[in-house]
Amino acid sequence: MVSVGAAFVARLTSPEPGICQRSRVGEMLRCPWHGWEFDMRNGQSWFDPNRVRIRSYPVAVERGEELQKGPYVAETFPVHVEDSYVIVEV
């Protein structure tokens, strides 16, 4: 249901005109195709909470050095910018 281009959103409230407060930053996910919003912590839908949920998966954040290295190595090239051009040196 959630596309690759999904956006993280926050809840906005306004206690008075001209004042906006953001909360729940990074907890909500919005599908750019449908506009459907989901709570990332539990998969709860905010557009039709009685009928629609998404499957949630456990995740963990780990340092890159702690991850297992794969058999593939990316080839890299020196890159620099001249005027408005990106120059790749091969």
HTML snippet that shows the backbone in 3Dmol.js (N, CA, C, O; Angstrom):
<script src="https://3Dmol.org/build/3Dmol-min.js"></script>
<div id="view" style="width:600px;height:400px;position:relative"></div>
<script>
const pdb = `
ATOM      1  N   MET A   1       0.797  -1.193   0.000  1.00  0.00           N
ATOM      2  CA  MET A   1       0.000   0.000   0.000  1.00  0.00           C
ATOM      3  C   MET A   1       0.845   1.265   0.000  1.00  0.00           C
ATOM      4  O   MET A   1       0.459   2.256  -0.619  1.00  0.00           O
ATOM      5  N   VAL A   2       1.962   1.256   0.664  1.00  0.00           N
ATOM      6  CA  VAL A   2       2.794   2.447   0.740  1.00  0.00           C
ATOM      7  C   VAL A   2       3.871   2.347  -0.325  1.00  0.00           C
ATOM      8  O   VAL A   2       4.605   1.361  -0.390  1.00  0.00           O
ATOM      9  N   SER A   3       3.960   3.365  -1.152  1.00  0.00           N
ATOM     10  CA  SER A   3       4.897   3.311  -2.269  1.00  0.00           C
ATOM     11  C   SER A   3       6.305   3.646  -1.819  1.00  0.00           C
ATOM     12  O   SER A   3       6.538   4.063  -0.685  1.00  0.00           O
ATOM     13  N   VAL A   4       7.241   3.451  -2.742  1.00  0.00           N
ATOM     14  CA  VAL A   4       8.642   3.726  -2.456  1.00  0.00           C
ATOM     15  C   VAL A   4       8.847   5.193  -2.119  1.00  0.00           C
ATOM     16  O   VAL A   4       9.718   5.523  -1.313  1.00  0.00           O
ATOM     17  N   GLY A   5       8.069   6.071  -2.713  1.00  0.00           N
ATOM     18  CA  GLY A   5       8.230   7.502  -2.488  1.00  0.00           C
ATOM     19  C   GLY A   5       7.447   8.025  -1.306  1.00  0.00           C
ATOM     20  O   GLY A   5       7.143   9.217  -1.264  1.00  0.00           O
ATOM     21  N   ALA A   6       7.109   7.188  -0.347  1.00  0.00           N
ATOM     22  CA  ALA A   6       6.318   7.623   0.795  1.00  0.00           C
ATOM     23  C   ALA A   6       7.040   8.720   1.563  1.00  0.00           C
ATOM     24  O   ALA A   6       8.270   8.762   1.606  1.00  0.00           O
ATOM     25  N   ALA A   7       6.256   9.605   2.167  1.00  0.00           N
ATOM     26  CA  ALA A   7       6.831  10.734   2.894  1.00  0.00           C
ATOM     27  C   ALA A   7       6.528  10.625   4.381  1.00  0.00           C
ATOM     28  O   ALA A   7       5.452  10.178   4.778  1.00  0.00           O
ATOM     29  N   PHE A   8       7.483  11.036   5.190  1.00  0.00           N
ATOM     30  CA  PHE A   8       7.260  11.116   6.616  1.00  0.00           C
ATOM     31  C   PHE A   8       6.557  12.430   6.898  1.00  0.00           C
ATOM     32  O   PHE A   8       6.926  13.465   6.343  1.00  0.00           O
ATOM     33  N   VAL A   9       5.555  12.397   7.751  1.00  0.00           N
ATOM     34  CA  VAL A   9       4.795  13.602   8.051  1.00  0.00           C
ATOM     35  C   VAL A   9       4.735  13.806   9.558  1.00  0.00           C
ATOM     36  O   VAL A   9       5.088  12.914  10.329  1.00  0.00           O
ATOM     37  N   ALA A  10       4.294  14.968   9.963  1.00  0.00           N
ATOM     38  CA  ALA A  10       4.123  15.289  11.379  1.00  0.00           C
ATOM     39  C   ALA A  10       2.716  15.831  11.584  1.00  0.00           C
ATOM     40  O   ALA A  10       2.085  16.295  10.635  1.00  0.00           O
ATOM     41  N   ARG A  11       2.230  15.776  12.798  1.00  0.00           N
ATOM     42  CA  ARG A  11       0.930  16.346  13.119  1.00  0.00           C
ATOM     43  C   ARG A  11       1.130  17.835  13.433  1.00  0.00           C
ATOM     44  O   ARG A  11       2.020  18.198  14.202  1.00  0.00           O
ATOM     45  N   LEU A  12       0.298  18.686  12.836  1.00  0.00           N
ATOM     46  CA  LEU A  12       0.369  20.119  13.082  1.00  0.00           C
ATOM     47  C   LEU A  12      -0.845  20.556  13.888  1.00  0.00           C
ATOM     48  O   LEU A  12      -1.975  20.179  13.577  1.00  0.00           O
ATOM     49  N   THR A  13      -0.610  21.342  14.911  1.00  0.00           N
ATOM     50  CA  THR A  13      -1.692  21.942  15.687  1.00  0.00           C
ATOM     51  C   THR A  13      -1.417  23.430  15.806  1.00  0.00           C
ATOM     52  O   THR A  13      -0.283  23.880  15.646  1.00  0.00           O
ATOM     53  N   SER A  14      -2.472  24.192  16.089  1.00  0.00           N
ATOM     54  CA  SER A  14      -2.323  25.637  16.215  1.00  0.00           C
ATOM     55  C   SER A  14      -3.115  26.117  17.425  1.00  0.00           C
ATOM     56  O   SER A  14      -4.345  26.136  17.385  1.00  0.00           O
ATOM     57  N   PRO A  15      -2.427  26.508  18.506  1.00  0.00           N
ATOM     58  CA  PRO A  15      -3.127  26.995  19.685  1.00  0.00           C
ATOM     59  C   PRO A  15      -3.736  28.380  19.466  1.00  0.00           C
ATOM     60  O   PRO A  15      -4.675  28.765  20.164  1.00  0.00           O
ATOM     61  N   GLU A  16      -3.199  29.131  18.495  1.00  0.00           N
ATOM     62  CA  GLU A  16      -3.720  30.465  18.186  1.00  0.00           C
ATOM     63  C   GLU A  16      -3.267  30.833  16.778  1.00  0.00           C
ATOM     64  O   GLU A  16      -2.314  30.238  16.273  1.00  0.00           O
ATOM     65  N   PRO A  17      -3.920  31.798  16.129  1.00  0.00           N
ATOM     66  CA  PRO A  17      -3.529  32.185  14.770  1.00  0.00           C
ATOM     67  C   PRO A  17      -2.061  32.603  14.704  1.00  0.00           C
ATOM     68  O   PRO A  17      -1.567  33.324  15.571  1.00  0.00           O
ATOM     69  N   GLY A  18      -1.380  32.141  13.668  1.00  0.00           N
ATOM     70  CA  GLY A  18       0.010  32.488  13.456  1.00  0.00           C
ATOM     71  C   GLY A  18       1.012  31.614  14.195  1.00  0.00           C
ATOM     72  O   GLY A  18       2.219  31.781  14.021  1.00  0.00           O
ATOM     73  N   ILE A  19       0.534  30.684  15.019  1.00  0.00           N
ATOM     74  CA  ILE A  19       1.412  29.790  15.774  1.00  0.00           C
ATOM     75  C   ILE A  19       1.120  28.356  15.356  1.00  0.00           C
ATOM     76  O   ILE A  19      -0.021  27.902  15.435  1.00  0.00           O
ATOM     77  N   CYS A  20       2.152  27.643  14.912  1.00  0.00           N
ATOM     78  CA  CYS A  20       2.003  26.227  14.547  1.00  0.00           C
ATOM     79  C   CYS A  20       2.967  25.404  15.381  1.00  0.00           C
ATOM     80  O   CYS A  20       4.103  25.815  15.619  1.00  0.00           O
ATOM     81  N   GLN A  21       2.511  24.241  15.822  1.00  0.00           N
ATOM     82  CA  GLN A  21       3.359  23.343  16.585  1.00  0.00           C
ATOM     83  C   GLN A  21       3.360  21.978  15.907  1.00  0.00           C
ATOM     84  O   GLN A  21       2.305  21.444  15.563  1.00  0.00           O
ATOM     85  N   ARG A  22       4.570  21.411  15.718  1.00  0.00           N
ATOM     86  CA  ARG A  22       4.705  20.080  15.128  1.00  0.00           C
ATOM     87  C   ARG A  22       4.862  19.065  16.247  1.00  0.00           C
ATOM     88  O   ARG A  22       5.597  19.290  17.209  1.00  0.00           O
ATOM     89  N   SER A  23       4.164  17.944  16.109  1.00  0.00           N
ATOM     90  CA  SER A  23       4.338  16.840  17.048  1.00  0.00           C
ATOM     91  C   SER A  23       4.331  15.540  16.262  1.00  0.00           C
ATOM     92  O   SER A  23       3.970  15.517  15.085  1.00  0.00           O
ATOM     93  N   ARG A  24       4.728  14.470  16.908  1.00  0.00           N
ATOM     94  CA  ARG A  24       4.785  13.147  16.294  1.00  0.00           C
ATOM     95  C   ARG A  24       5.642  13.150  15.025  1.00  0.00           C
ATOM     96  O   ARG A  24       5.329  12.449  14.062  1.00  0.00           O
ATOM     97  N   VAL A  25       6.714  13.932  15.023  1.00  0.00           N
ATOM     98  CA  VAL A  25       7.605  14.026  13.861  1.00  0.00           C
ATOM     99  C   VAL A  25       8.247  12.671  13.619  1.00  0.00           C
ATOM    100  O   VAL A  25       8.822  12.090  14.539  1.00  0.00           O
ATOM    101  N   GLY A  26       8.159  12.154  12.392  1.00  0.00           N
ATOM    102  CA  GLY A  26       8.764  10.878  12.040  1.00  0.00           C
ATOM    103  C   GLY A  26       7.957   9.658  12.429  1.00  0.00           C
ATOM    104  O   GLY A  26       8.407   8.537  12.192  1.00  0.00           O
ATOM    105  N   GLU A  27       6.771   9.829  13.020  1.00  0.00           N
ATOM    106  CA  GLU A  27       5.949   8.686  13.410  1.00  0.00           C
ATOM    107  C   GLU A  27       4.913   8.338  12.347  1.00  0.00           C
ATOM    108  O   GLU A  27       4.399   7.220  12.324  1.00  0.00           O
ATOM    109  N   MET A  28       4.608   9.280  11.475  1.00  0.00           N
ATOM    110  CA  MET A  28       3.569   9.063  10.478  1.00  0.00           C
ATOM    111  C   MET A  28       4.192   8.909   9.094  1.00  0.00           C
ATOM    112  O   MET A  28       5.228   9.503   8.797  1.00  0.00           O
ATOM    113  N   LEU A  29       3.545   8.103   8.253  1.00  0.00           N
ATOM    114  CA  LEU A  29       3.993   7.863   6.889  1.00  0.00           C
ATOM    115  C   LEU A  29       2.816   8.121   5.964  1.00  0.00           C
ATOM    116  O   LEU A  29       1.712   7.645   6.229  1.00  0.00           O
ATOM    117  N   ARG A  30       3.031   8.878   4.863  1.00  0.00           N
ATOM    118  CA  ARG A  30       1.955   9.185   3.925  1.00  0.00           C
ATOM    119  C   ARG A  30       2.297   8.648   2.544  1.00  0.00           C
ATOM    120  O   ARG A  30       3.396   8.876   2.038  1.00  0.00           O
ATOM    121  N   CYS A  31       1.352   7.930   1.934  1.00  0.00           N
ATOM    122  CA  CYS A  31       1.514   7.440   0.567  1.00  0.00           C
ATOM    123  C   CYS A  31       1.284   8.603  -0.396  1.00  0.00           C
ATOM    124  O   CYS A  31       0.228   9.232  -0.343  1.00  0.00           O
ATOM    125  N   PRO A  32       2.253   8.910  -1.284  1.00  0.00           N
ATOM    126  CA  PRO A  32       2.074  10.037  -2.199  1.00  0.00           C
ATOM    127  C   PRO A  32       1.022   9.769  -3.274  1.00  0.00           C
ATOM    128  O   PRO A  32       0.480  10.719  -3.839  1.00  0.00           O
ATOM    129  N   TRP A  33       0.721   8.518  -3.571  1.00  0.00           N
ATOM    130  CA  TRP A  33      -0.278   8.205  -4.587  1.00  0.00           C
ATOM    131  C   TRP A  33      -1.694   8.367  -4.068  1.00  0.00           C
ATOM    132  O   TRP A  33      -2.557   8.892  -4.770  1.00  0.00           O
ATOM    133  N   HIS A  34      -1.940   7.921  -2.843  1.00  0.00           N
ATOM    134  CA  HIS A  34      -3.300   7.900  -2.310  1.00  0.00           C
ATOM    135  C   HIS A  34      -3.556   8.947  -1.246  1.00  0.00           C
ATOM    136  O   HIS A  34      -4.707   9.296  -0.983  1.00  0.00           O
ATOM    137  N   GLY A  35      -2.482   9.459  -0.622  1.00  0.00           N
ATOM    138  CA  GLY A  35      -2.641  10.397   0.475  1.00  0.00           C
ATOM    139  C   GLY A  35      -2.984   9.704   1.787  1.00  0.00           C
ATOM    140  O   GLY A  35      -3.274  10.367   2.782  1.00  0.00           O
ATOM    141  N   TRP A  36      -2.952   8.365   1.796  1.00  0.00           N
ATOM    142  CA  TRP A  36      -3.277   7.627   3.018  1.00  0.00           C
ATOM    143  C   TRP A  36      -2.153   7.788   4.019  1.00  0.00           C
ATOM    144  O   TRP A  36      -0.978   7.748   3.656  1.00  0.00           O
ATOM    145  N   GLU A  37      -2.515   7.971   5.284  1.00  0.00           N
ATOM    146  CA  GLU A  37      -1.521   8.135   6.336  1.00  0.00           C
ATOM    147  C   GLU A  37      -1.588   6.971   7.316  1.00  0.00           C
ATOM    148  O   GLU A  37      -2.667   6.488   7.658  1.00  0.00           O
ATOM    149  N   PHE A  38      -0.406   6.529   7.764  1.00  0.00           N
ATOM    150  CA  PHE A  38      -0.309   5.411   8.690  1.00  0.00           C
ATOM    151  C   PHE A  38       0.630   5.766   9.835  1.00  0.00           C
ATOM    152  O   PHE A  38       1.615   6.480   9.648  1.00  0.00           O
ATOM    153  N   ASP A  39       0.315   5.263  11.009  1.00  0.00           N
ATOM    154  CA  ASP A  39       1.186   5.386  12.166  1.00  0.00           C
ATOM    155  C   ASP A  39       2.262   4.318  12.017  1.00  0.00           C
ATOM    156  O   ASP A  39       1.942   3.130  11.982  1.00  0.00           O
ATOM    157  N   MET A  40       3.530   4.714  11.928  1.00  0.00           N
ATOM    158  CA  MET A  40       4.610   3.753  11.692  1.00  0.00           C
ATOM    159  C   MET A  40       4.856   2.838  12.878  1.00  0.00           C
ATOM    160  O   MET A  40       5.451   1.773  12.713  1.00  0.00           O
ATOM    161  N   ARG A  41       4.416   3.220  14.065  1.00  0.00           N
ATOM    162  CA  ARG A  41       4.670   2.397  15.242  1.00  0.00           C
ATOM    163  C   ARG A  41       3.814   1.137  15.270  1.00  0.00           C
ATOM    164  O   ARG A  41       4.245   0.108  15.790  1.00  0.00           O
ATOM    165  N   ASN A  42       2.589   1.211  14.708  1.00  0.00           N
ATOM    166  CA  ASN A  42       1.698   0.054  14.812  1.00  0.00           C
ATOM    167  C   ASN A  42       0.918  -0.255  13.539  1.00  0.00           C
ATOM    168  O   ASN A  42       0.148  -1.215  13.524  1.00  0.00           O
ATOM    169  N   GLY A  43       1.086   0.522  12.473  1.00  0.00           N
ATOM    170  CA  GLY A  43       0.395   0.269  11.219  1.00  0.00           C
ATOM    171  C   GLY A  43      -1.030   0.795  11.177  1.00  0.00           C
ATOM    172  O   GLY A  43      -1.734   0.552  10.197  1.00  0.00           O
ATOM    173  N   GLN A  44      -1.480   1.503  12.198  1.00  0.00           N
ATOM    174  CA  GLN A  44      -2.852   2.013  12.247  1.00  0.00           C
ATOM    175  C   GLN A  44      -3.086   3.047  11.158  1.00  0.00           C
ATOM    176  O   GLN A  44      -2.270   3.947  10.957  1.00  0.00           O
ATOM    177  N   SER A  45      -4.206   2.915  10.457  1.00  0.00           N
ATOM    178  CA  SER A  45      -4.582   3.855   9.419  1.00  0.00           C
ATOM    179  C   SER A  45      -5.196   5.102  10.042  1.00  0.00           C
ATOM    180  O   SER A  45      -5.875   5.020  11.065  1.00  0.00           O
ATOM    181  N   TRP A  46      -4.955   6.260   9.421  1.00  0.00           N
ATOM    182  CA  TRP A  46      -5.587   7.501   9.876  1.00  0.00           C
ATOM    183  C   TRP A  46      -6.658   7.950   8.906  1.00  0.00           C
ATOM    184  O   TRP A  46      -7.351   8.929   9.185  1.00  0.00           O
ATOM    185  N   PHE A  47      -6.824   7.279   7.781  1.00  0.00           N
ATOM    186  CA  PHE A  47      -7.878   7.688   6.859  1.00  0.00           C
ATOM    187  C   PHE A  47      -9.096   6.793   6.971  1.00  0.00           C
ATOM    188  O   PHE A  47     -10.199   7.243   6.661  1.00  0.00           O
ATOM    189  N   ASP A  48      -8.952   5.554   7.397  1.00  0.00           N
ATOM    190  CA  ASP A  48     -10.076   4.640   7.608  1.00  0.00           C
ATOM    191  C   ASP A  48      -9.658   3.626   8.666  1.00  0.00           C
ATOM    192  O   ASP A  48      -9.429   2.459   8.350  1.00  0.00           O
ATOM    193  N   PRO A  49      -9.557   4.065   9.924  1.00  0.00           N
ATOM    194  CA  PRO A  49      -8.980   3.205  10.961  1.00  0.00           C
ATOM    195  C   PRO A  49      -9.769   1.946  11.273  1.00  0.00           C
ATOM    196  O   PRO A  49      -9.205   1.004  11.830  1.00  0.00           O
ATOM    197  N   ASN A  50     -11.034   1.894  10.940  1.00  0.00           N
ATOM    198  CA  ASN A  50     -11.828   0.700  11.236  1.00  0.00           C
ATOM    199  C   ASN A  50     -11.643  -0.400  10.208  1.00  0.00           C
ATOM    200  O   ASN A  50     -11.891  -1.567  10.512  1.00  0.00           O
ATOM    201  N   ARG A  51     -11.215  -0.062   9.004  1.00  0.00           N
ATOM    202  CA  ARG A  51     -11.117  -1.061   7.941  1.00  0.00           C
ATOM    203  C   ARG A  51      -9.707  -1.342   7.469  1.00  0.00           C
ATOM    204  O   ARG A  51      -9.432  -2.459   7.031  1.00  0.00           O
ATOM    205  N   VAL A  52      -8.810  -0.389   7.539  1.00  0.00           N
ATOM    206  CA  VAL A  52      -7.516  -0.547   6.877  1.00  0.00           C
ATOM    207  C   VAL A  52      -6.377  -0.457   7.880  1.00  0.00           C
ATOM    208  O   VAL A  52      -6.313   0.456   8.703  1.00  0.00           O
ATOM    209  N   ARG A  53      -5.487  -1.424   7.785  1.00  0.00           N
ATOM    210  CA  ARG A  53      -4.224  -1.428   8.524  1.00  0.00           C
ATOM    211  C   ARG A  53      -3.146  -1.904   7.570  1.00  0.00           C
ATOM    212  O   ARG A  53      -3.449  -2.532   6.555  1.00  0.00           O
ATOM    213  N   ILE A  54      -1.924  -1.622   7.876  1.00  0.00           N
ATOM    214  CA  ILE A  54      -0.823  -2.191   7.109  1.00  0.00           C
ATOM    215  C   ILE A  54      -0.013  -3.069   8.045  1.00  0.00           C
ATOM    216  O   ILE A  54      -0.004  -2.867   9.259  1.00  0.00           O
ATOM    217  N   ARG A  55       0.653  -4.028   7.472  1.00  0.00           N
ATOM    218  CA  ARG A  55       1.477  -4.933   8.261  1.00  0.00           C
ATOM    219  C   ARG A  55       2.699  -4.178   8.763  1.00  0.00           C
ATOM    220  O   ARG A  55       3.339  -3.456   8.000  1.00  0.00           O
ATOM    221  N   SER A  56       3.018  -4.335  10.010  1.00  0.00           N
ATOM    222  CA  SER A  56       4.220  -3.696  10.545  1.00  0.00           C
ATOM    223  C   SER A  56       5.289  -4.771  10.769  1.00  0.00           C
ATOM    224  O   SER A  56       4.971  -5.931  11.030  1.00  0.00           O
ATOM    225  N   TYR A  57       6.532  -4.375  10.665  1.00  0.00           N
ATOM    226  CA  TYR A  57       7.659  -5.285  10.799  1.00  0.00           C
ATOM    227  C   TYR A  57       8.614  -4.735  11.851  1.00  0.00           C
ATOM    228  O   TYR A  57       8.774  -3.520  11.962  1.00  0.00           O
ATOM    229  N   PRO A  58       9.249  -5.612  12.622  1.00  0.00           N
ATOM    230  CA  PRO A  58      10.249  -5.122  13.571  1.00  0.00           C
ATOM    231  C   PRO A  58      11.488  -4.634  12.816  1.00  0.00           C
ATOM    232  O   PRO A  58      11.926  -5.263  11.853  1.00  0.00           O
ATOM    233  N   VAL A  59      12.036  -3.527  13.255  1.00  0.00           N
ATOM    234  CA  VAL A  59      13.245  -2.990  12.632  1.00  0.00           C
ATOM    235  C   VAL A  59      14.244  -2.612  13.715  1.00  0.00           C
ATOM    236  O   VAL A  59      13.887  -2.453  14.882  1.00  0.00           O
ATOM    237  N   ALA A  60      15.490  -2.473  13.312  1.00  0.00           N
ATOM    238  CA  ALA A  60      16.541  -2.057  14.235  1.00  0.00           C
ATOM    239  C   ALA A  60      17.505  -1.149  13.482  1.00  0.00           C
ATOM    240  O   ALA A  60      17.701  -1.302  12.276  1.00  0.00           O
ATOM    241  N   VAL A  61      18.093  -0.225  14.185  1.00  0.00           N
ATOM    242  CA  VAL A  61      19.097   0.656  13.607  1.00  0.00           C
ATOM    243  C   VAL A  61      20.451   0.189  14.112  1.00  0.00           C
ATOM    244  O   VAL A  61      20.674   0.082  15.318  1.00  0.00           O
ATOM    245  N   GLU A  62      21.362  -0.091  13.166  1.00  0.00           N
ATOM    246  CA  GLU A  62      22.682  -0.573  13.532  1.00  0.00           C
ATOM    247  C   GLU A  62      23.733   0.242  12.790  1.00  0.00           C
ATOM    248  O   GLU A  62      23.475   0.774  11.711  1.00  0.00           O
ATOM    249  N   ARG A  63      24.898   0.332  13.370  1.00  0.00           N
ATOM    250  CA  ARG A  63      26.011   1.009  12.720  1.00  0.00           C
ATOM    251  C   ARG A  63      26.441   0.193  11.500  1.00  0.00           C
ATOM    252  O   ARG A  63      26.387  -1.036  11.521  1.00  0.00           O
ATOM    253  N   GLY A  64      26.860   0.872  10.451  1.00  0.00           N
ATOM    254  CA  GLY A  64      27.267   0.197   9.234  1.00  0.00           C
ATOM    255  C   GLY A  64      28.397  -0.789   9.429  1.00  0.00           C
ATOM    256  O   GLY A  64      28.455  -1.811   8.745  1.00  0.00           O
ATOM    257  N   GLU A  65      29.306  -0.492  10.362  1.00  0.00           N
ATOM    258  CA  GLU A  65      30.441  -1.384  10.592  1.00  0.00           C
ATOM    259  C   GLU A  65      29.998  -2.714  11.194  1.00  0.00           C
ATOM    260  O   GLU A  65      30.723  -3.704  11.098  1.00  0.00           O
ATOM    261  N   GLU A  66      28.829  -2.750  11.806  1.00  0.00           N
ATOM    262  CA  GLU A  66      28.356  -3.961  12.467  1.00  0.00           C
ATOM    263  C   GLU A  66      27.590  -4.886  11.527  1.00  0.00           C
ATOM    264  O   GLU A  66      27.325  -6.037  11.874  1.00  0.00           O
ATOM    265  N   LEU A  67      27.231  -4.396  10.342  1.00  0.00           N
ATOM    266  CA  LEU A  67      26.487  -5.216   9.392  1.00  0.00           C
ATOM    267  C   LEU A  67      27.432  -6.159   8.668  1.00  0.00           C
ATOM    268  O   LEU A  67      28.614  -5.858   8.506  1.00  0.00           O
ATOM    269  N   GLN A  68      26.918  -7.286   8.237  1.00  0.00           N
ATOM    270  CA  GLN A  68      27.736  -8.256   7.521  1.00  0.00           C
ATOM    271  C   GLN A  68      28.027  -7.740   6.122  1.00  0.00           C
ATOM    272  O   GLN A  68      27.132  -7.226   5.451  1.00  0.00           O
ATOM    273  N   LYS A  69      29.258  -7.871   5.681  1.00  0.00           N
ATOM    274  CA  LYS A  69      29.629  -7.434   4.346  1.00  0.00           C
ATOM    275  C   LYS A  69      29.215  -8.482   3.327  1.00  0.00           C
ATOM    276  O   LYS A  69      29.333  -9.685   3.563  1.00  0.00           O
ATOM    277  N   GLY A  70      28.726  -8.001   2.192  1.00  0.00           N
ATOM    278  CA  GLY A  70      28.316  -8.900   1.128  1.00  0.00           C
ATOM    279  C   GLY A  70      29.467  -9.196   0.188  1.00  0.00           C
ATOM    280  O   GLY A  70      30.565  -8.669   0.364  1.00  0.00           O
ATOM    281  N   PRO A  71      29.225 -10.036  -0.810  1.00  0.00           N
ATOM    282  CA  PRO A  71      30.288 -10.408  -1.747  1.00  0.00           C
ATOM    283  C   PRO A  71      30.558  -9.346  -2.803  1.00  0.00           C
ATOM    284  O   PRO A  71      31.534  -9.457  -3.545  1.00  0.00           O
ATOM    285  N   TYR A  72      29.710  -8.310  -2.889  1.00  0.00           N
ATOM    286  CA  TYR A  72      29.851  -7.330  -3.954  1.00  0.00           C
ATOM    287  C   TYR A  72      30.491  -6.054  -3.434  1.00  0.00           C
ATOM    288  O   TYR A  72      30.268  -5.653  -2.292  1.00  0.00           O
ATOM    289  N   VAL A  73      31.291  -5.419  -4.286  1.00  0.00           N
ATOM    290  CA  VAL A  73      31.922  -4.161  -3.942  1.00  0.00           C
ATOM    291  C   VAL A  73      31.562  -3.165  -5.040  1.00  0.00           C
ATOM    292  O   VAL A  73      31.714  -3.466  -6.224  1.00  0.00           O
ATOM    293  N   ALA A  74      31.085  -1.984  -4.656  1.00  0.00           N
ATOM    294  CA  ALA A  74      30.717  -0.970  -5.639  1.00  0.00           C
ATOM    295  C   ALA A  74      31.971  -0.307  -6.197  1.00  0.00           C
ATOM    296  O   ALA A  74      32.900   0.021  -5.459  1.00  0.00           O
ATOM    297  N   GLU A  75      31.980  -0.119  -7.498  1.00  0.00           N
ATOM    298  CA  GLU A  75      33.090   0.572  -8.138  1.00  0.00           C
ATOM    299  C   GLU A  75      32.866   2.069  -7.965  1.00  0.00           C
ATOM    300  O   GLU A  75      31.755   2.551  -8.185  1.00  0.00           O
ATOM    301  N   THR A  76      33.889   2.805  -7.579  1.00  0.00           N
ATOM    302  CA  THR A  76      33.748   4.243  -7.367  1.00  0.00           C
ATOM    303  C   THR A  76      34.668   5.004  -8.298  1.00  0.00           C
ATOM    304  O   THR A  76      35.684   4.478  -8.753  1.00  0.00           O
ATOM    305  N   PHE A  77      34.304   6.249  -8.580  1.00  0.00           N
ATOM    306  CA  PHE A  77      35.079   7.120  -9.449  1.00  0.00           C
ATOM    307  C   PHE A  77      35.167   8.492  -8.798  1.00  0.00           C
ATOM    308  O   PHE A  77      34.235   8.906  -8.108  1.00  0.00           O
ATOM    309  N   PRO A  78      36.268   9.202  -9.005  1.00  0.00           N
ATOM    310  CA  PRO A  78      36.350  10.575  -8.506  1.00  0.00           C
ATOM    311  C   PRO A  78      35.333  11.461  -9.238  1.00  0.00           C
ATOM    312  O   PRO A  78      35.159  11.347 -10.451  1.00  0.00           O
ATOM    313  N   VAL A  79      34.672  12.334  -8.493  1.00  0.00           N
ATOM    314  CA  VAL A  79      33.642  13.214  -9.056  1.00  0.00           C
ATOM    315  C   VAL A  79      33.878  14.624  -8.543  1.00  0.00           C
ATOM    316  O   VAL A  79      34.225  14.811  -7.376  1.00  0.00           O
ATOM    317  N   HIS A  80      33.691  15.625  -9.412  1.00  0.00           N
ATOM    318  CA  HIS A  80      33.735  17.016  -8.973  1.00  0.00           C
ATOM    319  C   HIS A  80      32.773  17.837  -9.829  1.00  0.00           C
ATOM    320  O   HIS A  80      32.303  17.371 -10.867  1.00  0.00           O
ATOM    321  N   VAL A  81      32.486  19.055  -9.388  1.00  0.00           N
ATOM    322  CA  VAL A  81      31.536  19.923 -10.089  1.00  0.00           C
ATOM    323  C   VAL A  81      32.291  21.096 -10.687  1.00  0.00           C
ATOM    324  O   VAL A  81      33.068  21.766 -10.007  1.00  0.00           O
ATOM    325  N   GLU A  82      32.047  21.338 -11.985  1.00  0.00           N
ATOM    326  CA  GLU A  82      32.594  22.505 -12.688  1.00  0.00           C
ATOM    327  C   GLU A  82      31.417  23.257 -13.278  1.00  0.00           C
ATOM    328  O   GLU A  82      30.619  22.695 -14.029  1.00  0.00           O
ATOM    329  N   ASP A  83      31.314  24.535 -12.930  1.00  0.00           N
ATOM    330  CA  ASP A  83      30.156  25.347 -13.338  1.00  0.00           C
ATOM    331  C   ASP A  83      28.890  24.619 -12.892  1.00  0.00           C
ATOM    332  O   ASP A  83      28.691  24.424 -11.693  1.00  0.00           O
ATOM    333  N   SER A  84      28.041  24.217 -13.818  1.00  0.00           N
ATOM    334  CA  SER A  84      26.817  23.500 -13.450  1.00  0.00           C
ATOM    335  C   SER A  84      26.866  22.039 -13.879  1.00  0.00           C
ATOM    336  O   SER A  84      25.826  21.390 -13.997  1.00  0.00           O
ATOM    337  N   TYR A  85      28.075  21.517 -14.112  1.00  0.00           N
ATOM    338  CA  TYR A  85      28.228  20.158 -14.599  1.00  0.00           C
ATOM    339  C   TYR A  85      28.890  19.280 -13.548  1.00  0.00           C
ATOM    340  O   TYR A  85      29.800  19.713 -12.842  1.00  0.00           O
ATOM    341  N   VAL A  86      28.424  18.051 -13.454  1.00  0.00           N
ATOM    342  CA  VAL A  86      29.070  17.053 -12.589  1.00  0.00           C
ATOM    343  C   VAL A  86      30.035  16.269 -13.471  1.00  0.00           C
ATOM    344  O   VAL A  86      29.625  15.662 -14.461  1.00  0.00           O
ATOM    345  N   ILE A  87      31.303  16.280 -13.116  1.00  0.00           N
ATOM    346  CA  ILE A  87      32.343  15.619 -13.909  1.00  0.00           C
ATOM    347  C   ILE A  87      32.735  14.319 -13.219  1.00  0.00           C
ATOM    348  O   ILE A  87      33.157  14.324 -12.063  1.00  0.00           O
ATOM    349  N   VAL A  88      32.593  13.205 -13.938  1.00  0.00           N
ATOM    350  CA  VAL A  88      32.995  11.904 -13.448  1.00  0.00           C
ATOM    351  C   VAL A  88      34.270  11.514 -14.153  1.00  0.00           C
ATOM    352  O   VAL A  88      34.297  11.385 -15.377  1.00  0.00           O
ATOM    353  N   GLU A  89      35.334  11.325 -13.379  1.00  0.00           N
ATOM    354  CA  GLU A  89      36.622  10.976 -13.971  1.00  0.00           C
ATOM    355  C   GLU A  89      36.740   9.452 -14.048  1.00  0.00           C
ATOM    356  O   GLU A  89      36.664   8.754 -13.037  1.00  0.00           O
ATOM    357  N   VAL A  90      36.929   8.954 -15.281  1.00  0.00           N
ATOM    358  CA  VAL A  90      37.059   7.487 -15.473  1.00  0.00           C
ATOM    359  C   VAL A  90      38.406   7.142 -16.037  1.00  0.00           C
ATOM    360  O   VAL A  90      38.698   5.968 -16.264  1.00  0.00           O
TER     361      VAL A  90
END
`;
const viewer = $3Dmol.createViewer("view");
viewer.addModel(pdb, "pdb");
viewer.setStyle({}, {cartoon: {color: "spectrum"}});
viewer.zoomTo();
viewer.render();
</script>
